[in-house]
């Protein structure tokens, strides 16, 4: 627990100094507030911007920040120093993951408040956001472990997170894209946040998101074993 807390505090300090990482946590919540408060065309469904930016947020922020932070530690050599100092790999990864999850859930809480969700709806909204953030976080950690530098990590993370976040948006306008996007957890979450309706979770969303998580976890553990052999 001491190592976990130490890693958590270290990542917090590093994130406050690293504008590229910090902006990942604040950009979409701020955009949600600005657009919801100032753009209100006639006929626009309720919580339209919340549904859009929430999906993009949980796809982009956890994935890119996890990949970047882990790759940065490897590139600078601080990861090897931490391991030699008695910090276990799982403690390091859990510390980074805990920090990113806490930061992203803070942003999710802002979106929840802007959307006016309360009671049961608020609980469901936050639970869905947490599930999506965890899946993206696992993918980001796998990318970070497989990359030797931040540049290499970003070259993989950026295209992947764009696909995961943009396909759900494009699926609303193209049936062919909708069929492909249906197999992504991000599309299932977008449907849970359908603007103009109550937040709800379908059995299909649970099953597909669960399969996505299992695949992401398998890739992560493969990357973890490969990284341990290199270290």
Backbone bond lengths (Angstrom), bond angles and torsions (degrees), N, CA, C in turn:
res aa  C-N    CA-C-N  psi(-1)  N-CA   C-N-CA  omega(-1)  CA-C   N-CA-C  phi
1 X - - - 1.466 - - 1.530 111.20 -
2 X 1.344 117.13 -37.63 1.464 120.02 178.50 1.524 110.92 -62.84
3 X 1.327 115.63 -42.50 1.469 119.56 178.72 1.525 111.07 -65.10
4 X 1.332 115.81 -40.10 1.466 120.74 178.74 1.532 110.42 -60.77
5 X 1.320 116.20 -46.77 1.466 120.90 -179.62 1.523 110.78 -64.54
6 X 1.335 116.27 -39.48 1.466 120.27 179.36 1.529 111.12 -64.13
7 X 1.337 116.84 -44.67 1.470 120.87 178.07 1.522 110.32 -63.82
8 X 1.335 116.43 -40.70 1.472 121.55 179.78 1.533 110.18 -60.08
9 X 1.333 116.34 -47.59 1.462 120.59 -179.70 1.530 111.11 -65.18
10 X 1.325 116.31 -39.19 1.466 120.43 179.29 1.532 110.49 -61.66
11 X 1.340 116.28 -44.43 1.460 119.75 -179.67 1.523 111.47 -66.76
12 X 1.312 117.07 -34.81 1.463 120.98 177.37 1.523 110.65 -62.98
13 X 1.336 116.40 -46.33 1.461 120.63 179.14 1.529 111.03 -64.63
14 X 1.331 116.49 -42.44 1.464 120.37 -179.74 1.523 111.34 -64.63
15 X 1.347 116.27 -39.91 1.466 120.87 -178.57 1.524 111.18 -65.66
16 X 1.326 116.77 -37.68 1.462 120.60 179.40 1.526 111.57 -66.35
17 X 1.330 116.36 -25.56 1.459 120.90 178.93 1.525 111.88 -90.16
18 X 1.331 116.43 -23.37 1.457 121.84 -175.83 1.531 109.49 -98.63
19 X 1.326 116.96 100.77 1.459 121.40 -176.04 1.528 112.25 -64.93
20 X 1.332 116.31 -32.80 1.465 120.21 -179.22 1.526 111.48 -63.89
21 X 1.335 116.32 -35.91 1.466 120.75 177.80 1.520 110.96 -81.07
22 X 1.321 116.04 -42.06 1.466 120.59 -177.34 1.520 111.79 -60.68
23 X 1.323 116.97 -39.47 1.462 120.47 -177.47 1.525 111.57 -64.99
24 X 1.339 117.14 -25.76 1.455 120.32 178.10 1.527 111.88 -62.16
25 X 1.337 115.77 -33.26 1.460 120.38 -176.12 1.528 113.27 -84.66
26 X 1.319 117.27 -22.73 1.469 119.57 -173.49 1.527 114.22 -109.95
27 X 1.343 117.20 -19.56 1.463 119.76 -172.44 1.532 112.83 -61.51
28 X 1.319 117.96 -53.93 1.464 120.30 -175.68 1.528 113.75 -70.77
29 X 1.342 119.65 -39.20 1.470 118.00 173.50 1.523 112.70 -60.10
30 X 1.340 116.47 -40.77 1.471 120.00 178.73 1.527 110.31 -66.04
31 X 1.331 117.48 -43.85 1.463 120.76 177.67 1.527 111.37 -60.53
32 X 1.320 115.98 -38.71 1.466 120.03 178.82 1.519 110.95 -61.40
33 X 1.333 116.44 -45.02 1.466 121.04 179.61 1.528 110.34 -63.11
34 X 1.332 116.58 -48.77 1.473 121.12 -176.27 1.524 111.35 -63.29
35 X 1.324 117.08 -49.81 1.461 120.71 -176.52 1.528 112.02 -68.14
36 X 1.323 117.41 -39.79 1.464 120.22 -179.30 1.521 111.40 -66.70
37 X 1.316 116.30 -38.71 1.458 120.41 -177.10 1.532 113.55 -78.59
38 X 1.328 116.90 -26.70 1.462 119.24 -170.78 1.528 115.41 -115.03
39 X 1.314 118.37 -18.63 1.464 120.96 -178.93 1.521 109.00 -113.26
40 X 1.309 116.60 105.78 1.467 121.24 -176.87 1.530 110.40 -137.42
41 X 1.340 117.12 67.51 1.468 119.28 178.61 1.527 111.08 -68.98
42 X 1.307 115.43 154.84 1.458 120.30 -178.44 1.532 110.31 -66.20
43 X 1.317 115.03 134.68 1.458 120.42 178.43 1.513 114.89 88.06
44 X 1.321 118.71 -3.57 1.465 120.91 179.67 1.529 110.09 -72.81
45 X 1.348 118.37 130.42 1.468 120.90 -179.57 1.524 112.02 -60.22
46 X 1.297 115.30 152.45 1.465 120.76 178.49 1.533 109.96 -64.04
47 X 1.328 115.98 139.86 1.466 122.94 178.25 1.533 113.04 60.62
48 X 1.319 115.90 31.16 1.461 120.74 -179.45 1.528 110.95 -59.76
49 X 1.316 116.96 -49.17 1.464 120.57 -177.43 1.527 111.93 -72.39
50 X 1.315 117.00 -30.41 1.465 119.45 176.65 1.519 110.12 -62.65
51 X 1.325 116.91 -45.74 1.463 120.63 -178.79 1.523 111.94 -64.02
52 X 1.329 116.86 -37.94 1.469 120.93 -179.57 1.527 111.03 -70.43
53 X 1.314 116.27 -54.47 1.464 120.35 -173.53 1.526 112.63 -72.73
54 X 1.321 117.69 -28.26 1.466 119.62 177.60 1.521 110.57 -64.18
55 X 1.333 116.57 -43.33 1.462 120.84 178.83 1.521 110.99 -64.73
56 X 1.323 116.63 -44.37 1.463 120.14 179.72 1.528 110.69 -65.01
57 X 1.318 116.14 -38.02 1.467 121.74 -177.62 1.526 111.30 -62.65
58 X 1.327 117.27 -48.83 1.460 119.31 -176.01 1.525 112.55 -72.91
59 X 1.340 116.90 -17.13 1.466 119.94 175.31 1.519 112.24 -84.89
60 X 1.320 116.66 -36.80 1.461 120.91 -171.22 1.529 114.24 -93.00
61 X 1.318 117.04 -53.58 1.467 120.11 -170.86 1.529 113.63 -61.22
62 X 1.340 119.78 -52.07 1.474 118.73 -178.20 1.524 112.64 -65.62
63 X 1.325 116.34 -41.29 1.463 120.64 -176.02 1.526 111.41 -65.26
64 X 1.321 116.55 -52.33 1.466 120.09 -176.08 1.520 112.24 -68.45
65 X 1.336 117.12 -40.29 1.466 119.62 -178.20 1.524 111.29 -69.35
66 X 1.331 117.94 -39.86 1.468 120.40 178.68 1.518 110.67 -64.47
67 X 1.333 116.75 -46.99 1.464 120.43 179.47 1.522 110.76 -60.93
68 X 1.333 116.51 -43.86 1.463 121.11 -176.62 1.526 111.91 -67.60
69 X 1.338 117.02 -45.72 1.464 120.42 -176.69 1.522 112.15 -65.69
70 X 1.330 116.85 -43.81 1.463 119.95 -179.38 1.526 110.71 -67.81
71 X 1.337 116.41 -43.97 1.467 119.92 179.19 1.526 111.00 -63.38
72 X 1.335 116.68 -35.56 1.465 120.27 178.74 1.520 111.07 -64.08
73 X 1.332 116.71 -43.28 1.466 120.55 179.26 1.528 110.63 -62.24
74 X 1.330 116.56 -39.06 1.467 120.40 179.07 1.527 110.69 -69.26
75 X 1.336 116.40 -42.34 1.463 120.91 -177.42 1.529 111.64 -64.07
76 X 1.337 116.53 -40.62 1.463 120.93 -178.34 1.525 112.96 -80.41
77 X 1.326 116.34 -11.90 1.460 119.82 -179.20 1.510 114.16 84.63
78 X 1.333 117.78 1.79 1.468 119.96 -179.14 1.520 111.74 -71.03
79 X 1.332 117.88 -26.75 1.465 120.11 178.38 1.518 110.79 -63.71
80 X 1.327 116.45 -43.56 1.464 119.89 178.72 1.530 110.95 -64.01
81 X 1.335 116.06 -38.78 1.471 120.08 178.27 1.524 110.68 -63.78
82 X 1.329 116.54 -43.22 1.464 120.84 179.13 1.525 111.08 -61.85
83 X 1.318 116.91 -43.10 1.462 120.43 179.94 1.524 111.18 -65.05
84 X 1.328 116.29 -37.76 1.464 120.64 178.78 1.523 111.25 -72.05
85 X 1.339 117.16 -19.14 1.467 121.33 -179.56 1.523 112.38 -88.96
86 X 1.315 116.06 3.46 1.467 119.38 176.74 1.511 114.88 102.63
87 X 1.322 117.38 1.06 1.458 120.53 176.84 1.528 108.49 -80.61
88 X 1.323 116.85 124.60 1.455 120.76 -179.36 1.527 109.87 -77.65
89 X 1.337 117.57 149.66 1.470 120.38 -179.66 1.520 113.31 -55.04
90 X 1.352 116.32 -40.84 1.459 119.12 -179.34 1.527 112.12 -67.69
91 X 1.345 116.41 -29.96 1.462 119.70 176.64 1.527 110.65 -70.28
92 X 1.323 115.38 -39.69 1.464 120.15 177.72 1.528 110.99 -63.12
93 X 1.316 116.64 -48.58 1.469 121.28 -178.71 1.516 111.79 -66.63
94 X 1.333 116.78 -37.67 1.465 120.69 178.66 1.527 110.68 -67.98
95 X 1.341 116.38 -37.79 1.458 120.02 178.69 1.514 111.97 -63.80
96 X 1.339 116.51 -45.40 1.460 120.83 177.02 1.521 110.73 -64.44
97 X 1.340 115.76 -44.96 1.458 120.04 179.72 1.514 112.71 -62.08
98 X 1.330 116.67 -40.17 1.455 120.91 179.18 1.516 112.09 -64.57
99 X 1.335 116.03 -40.33 1.458 119.95 178.54 1.528 110.88 -64.80
100 X 1.329 117.14 -47.12 1.470 120.73 -178.45 1.524 110.76 -64.57
101 X 1.319 117.16 -41.71 1.463 120.39 178.87 1.525 111.07 -61.98
102 X 1.337 116.64 -43.87 1.467 120.55 179.71 1.528 110.77 -64.20
103 X 1.329 116.85 -42.72 1.467 120.86 -179.55 1.522 111.02 -64.91
104 X 1.335 116.56 -44.25 1.466 120.59 -178.47 1.526 111.52 -69.36
105 X 1.317 117.71 -36.48 1.463 120.14 179.45 1.529 110.92 -69.41
106 X 1.329 116.75 -27.58 1.467 119.96 173.94 1.527 109.58 -64.64
107 X 1.330 115.98 -44.62 1.458 119.92 176.09 1.513 111.90 -64.00
108 X 1.337 116.67 -38.10 1.463 120.74 178.14 1.525 111.26 -63.47
109 X 1.337 116.32 -36.38 1.462 120.50 178.33 1.524 111.33 -64.24
110 X 1.342 116.03 -36.54 1.469 120.23 176.44 1.524 109.96 -63.34
111 X 1.332 116.78 -45.26 1.457 121.15 178.95 1.523 111.52 -63.06
112 X 1.314 116.10 -39.16 1.463 121.12 178.61 1.525 110.24 -61.92
113 X 1.327 116.24 -42.38 1.469 120.64 179.81 1.525 110.75 -67.16
114 X 1.344 116.87 -41.23 1.464 120.57 179.28 1.527 110.73 -63.70
115 X 1.326 115.66 -37.19 1.453 120.18 178.99 1.512 114.10 -72.65
116 X 1.322 116.62 -10.45 1.455 120.28 179.01 1.518 113.92 73.60
117 X 1.330 116.66 20.31 1.465 119.68 179.14 1.525 109.83 -74.08
118 X 1.302 116.28 143.26 1.465 120.91 178.42 1.515 109.45 -148.90
119 X 1.317 115.94 160.90 1.451 121.02 177.73 1.518 113.08 60.11
120 X 1.328 116.16 -130.41 1.459 122.15 -176.99 1.524 111.51 -61.87
121 X 1.332 117.35 -40.20 1.470 121.10 -179.39 1.526 111.38 -61.96
122 X 1.327 116.41 -39.70 1.465 120.87 179.38 1.525 110.95 -66.13
123 X 1.324 116.19 -41.22 1.470 120.49 179.46 1.523 110.24 -63.50
124 X 1.332 116.82 -44.74 1.464 120.95 179.80 1.521 110.51 -64.84
125 X 1.330 116.71 -43.15 1.469 121.05 179.20 1.519 110.70 -58.13
126 X 1.328 117.30 -49.31 1.457 121.18 -177.92 1.526 111.39 -67.23
127 X 1.329 117.44 -35.14 1.466 120.71 178.84 1.522 110.62 -66.80
128 X 1.332 116.46 -41.69 1.467 120.54 177.85 1.520 110.13 -64.01
129 X 1.329 116.60 -44.36 1.461 120.36 178.82 1.526 110.51 -60.84
130 X 1.327 117.48 -43.17 1.460 121.14 -179.75 1.523 110.94 -61.77
131 X 1.334 116.88 -42.20 1.464 120.71 179.68 1.522 110.89 -63.17
132 X 1.326 116.81 -45.89 1.467 120.39 179.31 1.514 112.37 -64.86
133 X 1.318 116.35 -40.01 1.472 120.92 179.47 1.528 110.53 -63.43
134 X 1.326 117.31 -41.44 1.464 121.11 -179.27 1.529 110.68 -63.90
135 X 1.338 116.97 -42.93 1.466 119.71 179.14 1.532 110.37 -61.99
136 X 1.332 117.12 -47.35 1.464 120.91 178.68 1.519 111.44 -63.02
137 X 1.319 116.03 -37.55 1.462 121.49 179.87 1.526 111.07 -63.10
138 X 1.318 116.51 -43.13 1.467 120.93 178.87 1.526 110.53 -62.36
139 X 1.334 116.58 -42.71 1.473 120.44 177.70 1.530 110.25 -62.82
140 X 1.322 117.20 -44.07 1.456 121.66 179.89 1.518 112.60 -62.68
141 X 1.328 116.71 -39.46 1.465 119.79 178.48 1.523 111.03 -65.39
142 X 1.332 116.29 -37.49 1.469 119.68 177.95 1.522 110.57 -63.48
143 X 1.333 116.73 -43.67 1.468 120.98 178.81 1.523 110.41 -62.68
144 X 1.328 116.94 -43.54 1.454 121.05 179.48 1.510 112.94 -61.51
145 X 1.337 116.99 -39.72 1.465 121.08 -179.89 1.524 112.02 -69.31
146 X 1.329 116.34 -31.99 1.463 120.23 -177.75 1.526 112.52 -85.67
147 X 1.329 117.96 -8.46 1.470 121.82 -176.24 1.520 110.77 -103.56
148 X 1.325 115.39 145.40 1.463 120.76 -179.92 1.522 113.04 -95.42
149 X 1.342 116.97 -9.34 1.455 120.74 -178.85 1.523 109.52 -153.12
150 X 1.339 116.13 165.09 1.449 120.74 176.95 1.522 111.33 -63.56
151 X 1.309 116.12 -37.84 1.467 120.19 179.55 1.519 110.99 -61.43
152 X 1.331 116.04 -44.66 1.458 120.51 178.97 1.525 111.01 -65.07
153 X 1.333 115.88 -40.24 1.468 119.86 179.69 1.521 111.24 -64.90
154 X 1.327 116.40 -43.68 1.471 120.39 -178.89 1.525 111.77 -67.39
155 X 1.334 117.06 -32.05 1.459 120.38 -179.59 1.521 111.83 -65.27
156 X 1.319 116.22 -24.41 1.467 121.02 176.95 1.525 110.65 -95.95
157 X 1.322 116.26 -42.72 1.463 120.66 -174.16 1.526 112.81 -66.91
158 X 1.327 117.59 -42.76 1.468 120.82 -175.22 1.530 112.48 -62.94
159 X 1.348 119.43 -52.38 1.475 118.27 178.10 1.524 112.64 -60.45
160 X 1.351 116.71 -38.84 1.459 120.18 -177.99 1.520 111.68 -65.68
161 X 1.332 116.83 -44.87 1.458 118.79 -178.30 1.524 111.50 -70.49
162 X 1.338 117.81 -29.11 1.459 120.52 176.08 1.524 110.86 -67.13
163 X 1.336 116.19 -41.15 1.461 120.07 177.51 1.524 110.51 -63.85
164 X 1.327 116.18 -45.37 1.464 120.63 -178.02 1.520 112.88 -64.72
165 X 1.328 116.76 -32.18 1.462 119.83 -176.37 1.526 112.98 -92.51
166 X 1.341 116.98 -31.56 1.458 119.91 -175.90 1.524 113.63 -85.28
167 X 1.319 117.90 -33.12 1.464 119.80 179.48 1.529 112.72 -57.10
168 X 1.353 118.73 -44.04 1.468 118.42 176.96 1.527 113.26 -59.79
169 X 1.330 117.56 -35.25 1.463 120.39 179.44 1.529 110.85 -70.69
170 X 1.338 116.31 -42.32 1.460 120.81 -179.13 1.525 111.83 -71.28
171 X 1.326 116.73 -25.29 1.469 119.98 -178.18 1.519 112.44 -63.27
172 X 1.332 116.42 -23.26 1.463 120.19 179.55 1.524 111.74 -70.63
173 X 1.342 117.21 -15.61 1.461 121.33 -176.44 1.526 113.47 -116.38
174 X 1.340 117.49 -7.60 1.461 119.89 -176.09 1.533 109.67 -142.22
175 X 1.322 117.20 121.48 1.466 121.61 -177.22 1.516 112.52 -66.88
176 X 1.332 116.48 -35.47 1.466 119.63 179.69 1.523 110.83 -65.13
177 X 1.322 115.59 -44.93 1.467 120.44 177.18 1.523 110.19 -64.35
178 X 1.327 116.61 -37.29 1.468 121.01 -179.29 1.524 111.42 -61.09
179 X 1.333 117.03 -38.36 1.465 120.57 179.66 1.524 111.25 -65.22
180 X 1.346 116.34 -38.82 1.463 120.43 179.08 1.526 111.11 -73.78
181 X 1.336 115.53 -43.29 1.470 120.37 -177.14 1.520 111.94 -66.78
182 X 1.316 116.65 -23.00 1.463 121.35 -177.68 1.519 112.71 -58.02
183 X 1.336 116.53 -25.60 1.459 120.93 -177.95 1.525 112.78 -86.13
184 X 1.317 117.43 -0.59 1.465 121.73 177.85 1.521 111.13 -97.06
185 X 1.321 116.83 141.62 1.460 120.55 177.94 1.514 111.52 -62.36
186 X 1.337 116.65 -30.87 1.462 120.28 -178.86 1.530 111.48 -65.11
187 X 1.333 117.61 -37.96 1.460 120.95 177.37 1.524 110.94 -68.62
188 X 1.316 116.27 -39.10 1.462 120.10 178.36 1.530 110.86 -64.33
189 X 1.322 116.10 -38.96 1.462 119.98 178.24 1.523 110.82 -69.23
190 X 1.330 116.39 -38.31 1.468 119.18 176.71 1.529 110.69 -58.49
191 X 1.314 116.20 -40.21 1.455 119.95 178.86 1.530 111.61 -67.08
192 X 1.326 116.00 -32.51 1.482 119.31 176.92 1.534 110.65 -65.73
193 X 1.344 115.66 -30.47 1.459 121.04 -178.55 1.529 112.23 -98.03
194 X 1.324 117.49 21.92 1.464 120.90 -176.13 1.525 110.56 -48.04
195 X 1.366 117.34 122.35 1.470 120.38 -177.15 1.524 111.71 -62.86
196 X 1.322 115.02 143.29 1.450 120.30 178.41 1.507 114.12 85.94
197 X 1.328 117.71 3.95 1.462 120.96 179.60 1.524 109.94 -137.43
198 X 1.325 115.94 167.83 1.452 120.66 178.90 1.531 111.24 -70.11
199 X 1.314 116.62 147.75 1.460 120.50 175.72 1.522 108.66 -66.69
200 X 1.316 116.98 128.26 1.465 120.78 -177.95 1.524 109.59 -146.83
201 X 1.318 115.93 159.32 1.459 122.16 -179.33 1.523 108.61 -123.80
202 X 1.325 116.32 124.64 1.462 121.05 178.93 1.523 110.28 -95.07
203 X 1.337 116.02 161.99 1.464 120.93 177.76 1.519 110.19 -63.33
204 X 1.332 116.89 -36.78 1.466 121.76 178.62 1.523 110.55 -62.10
205 X 1.329 116.84 -41.90 1.465 120.67 179.70 1.523 111.12 -62.85
206 X 1.323 116.63 -40.68 1.468 121.06 -179.98 1.531 110.71 -65.58
207 X 1.329 116.32 -44.69 1.463 120.88 -176.96 1.535 110.80 -66.84
208 X 1.332 117.00 -50.06 1.464 120.18 -177.61 1.529 111.12 -65.69
209 X 1.322 117.07 -41.46 1.469 119.97 178.17 1.519 110.43 -64.73
210 X 1.331 116.59 -36.91 1.466 120.52 177.47 1.515 112.14 -63.90
211 X 1.327 116.30 -42.30 1.468 120.94 177.46 1.527 110.08 -64.39
212 X 1.332 116.85 -41.84 1.467 121.02 176.98 1.524 110.64 -59.23
213 X 1.328 116.39 -41.99 1.467 120.23 -179.81 1.530 111.13 -65.26
214 X 1.330 117.38 -42.19 1.463 121.08 -179.96 1.527 110.47 -61.99
215 X 1.331 116.47 -43.80 1.466 120.56 178.19 1.530 110.60 -62.91
216 X 1.345 116.06 -45.24 1.466 120.33 179.41 1.526 111.08 -61.96
217 X 1.335 116.22 -41.40 1.464 120.63 179.69 1.519 111.42 -65.22
218 X 1.339 117.12 -39.23 1.463 120.92 178.85 1.524 110.71 -63.71
219 X 1.336 116.26 -42.58 1.469 120.54 177.79 1.524 110.11 -64.06
220 X 1.341 116.31 -41.34 1.461 120.36 -179.45 1.532 111.64 -62.50
221 X 1.331 117.23 -46.96 1.465 119.75 -178.63 1.525 111.26 -66.01
222 X 1.340 116.43 -33.60 1.461 119.11 174.27 1.519 111.06 -64.66
223 X 1.333 116.36 -42.75 1.464 121.28 177.99 1.522 110.73 -66.03
224 X 1.330 116.40 -36.65 1.465 121.22 -179.64 1.525 110.73 -64.22
225 X 1.327 116.59 -45.64 1.461 120.48 179.68 1.527 111.10 -64.62
226 X 1.319 115.82 -40.40 1.462 119.95 178.98 1.520 111.04 -65.52
227 X 1.329 116.40 -40.90 1.457 120.86 178.98 1.530 111.15 -65.70
228 X 1.327 117.30 -39.28 1.468 120.29 179.41 1.523 111.54 -62.78
229 X 1.329 116.23 -38.56 1.472 119.72 178.94 1.520 110.90 -64.71
230 X 1.357 115.82 -37.98 1.467 119.69 179.22 1.513 111.80 -70.01
231 X 1.360 115.74 -37.35 1.454 120.67 -178.50 1.526 111.73 -72.28
